Amino acid sequence: MYLRYIPPEKSANRFFFAVLLAAGKKALTKNWKVQTEPTINNLKEAPLDINKMEMITFSVNLKMDIFIGQWERWVKYVKLLMPDFGTKTN
């Protein structure tokens, strides 16, 4: 599963599973040559970074409607945890 194989299923969570899988890999590669393991904060920040980069990519390609459709469930969830998400520089 970690090598990017996602079992086929009819679920909207498949996209988020792929994002979280990529975020986990990103957190590991940031600490690749360091003696310490990734912290919880590293794992929390990685999906936020992916969200920002996706937003930039979709806005440059003039496809913000697709971005909103893919990310709106995740944004709603994150706003429950971090009420100031999306208001400043997040």
C-alpha positions in Angstrom: 0.0 0.0 0.0 2.9 2.4 0.8 4.3 2.1 -2.8 1.2 3.9 -4.1 -1.1 1.0 -4.6 -4.5 2.0 -3.4 -7.1 -0.7 -3.4 -10.0 0.0 -5.8 -13.1 1.0 -3.9 -16.0 3.3 -4.6 -15.2 6.0 -2.0 -14.5 9.7 -2.1 -11.8 9.1 0.5 -9.6 7.6 -2.1 -8.2 11.0 -3.1 -7.5 11.9 0.6 -5.8 8.6 1.1 -3.5 9.4 -1.8 -2.8 12.8 -0.4 -2.1 11.5 3.1 0.1 8.8 1.7 2.1 11.4 -0.2 2.2 13.6 2.9 3.7 10.7 4.9 6.3 10.2 2.3 7.1 13.9 2.2 7.6 14.0 6.0 9.9 11.0 5.8 12.0 12.4 3.0 12.4 15.7 4.8 14.1 13.8 7.7 16.0 11.4 5.5 19.5 12.0 6.7 18.6 13.1 10.2 18.8 10.8 13.2 15.3 11.8 14.4 12.0 10.6 13.1 9.3 12.9 11.7 7.2 14.6 14.4 3.5 14.9 14.5 3.8 18.5 13.4 5.7 17.4 10.4 2.9 15.0 9.5 0.3 17.7 10.1 2.1 20.3 8.0 2.7 18.1 4.9 -1.0 17.9 3.8 -1.3 21.7 4.3 1.7 22.2 2.0 0.2 19.9 -0.6 -3.0 21.8 -0.4 -1.2 25.1 -1.0 0.7 23.7 -4.0 -2.5 22.2 -5.4 -4.3 25.5 -5.0 -1.5 27.3 -6.9 -1.4 24.7 -9.7 -5.2 24.7 -10.2 -5.5 28.5 -10.1 -2.7 28.9 -12.7 -4.5 26.4 -14.9 -7.9 28.2 -14.3 -9.5 25.1 -12.9 -10.4 26.2 -9.4 -13.8 24.6 -9.6 -12.0 21.2 -9.8 -9.8 22.1 -6.9 -12.7 23.1 -4.7 -14.6 19.9 -5.6 -11.6 17.7 -4.6 -10.6 19.6 -1.5 -13.8 20.9 0.0 -14.4 17.9 2.4 -10.8 18.1 3.6 -11.0 21.9 4.1 -14.2 21.5 6.1 -12.5 18.9 8.3 -9.4 21.1 8.9 -11.5 24.1 9.7 -13.0 22.1 12.6 -9.5 21.5 13.9 -8.0 24.9 13.0 -10.8 27.6 12.8 -8.3 30.1 11.4 -7.4 27.9 8.4 -7.6 29.8 5.1 -8.1 33.2 6.7 -4.5 34.5 6.6 -1.5 32.9 4.9 -2.7 29.3 5.4 
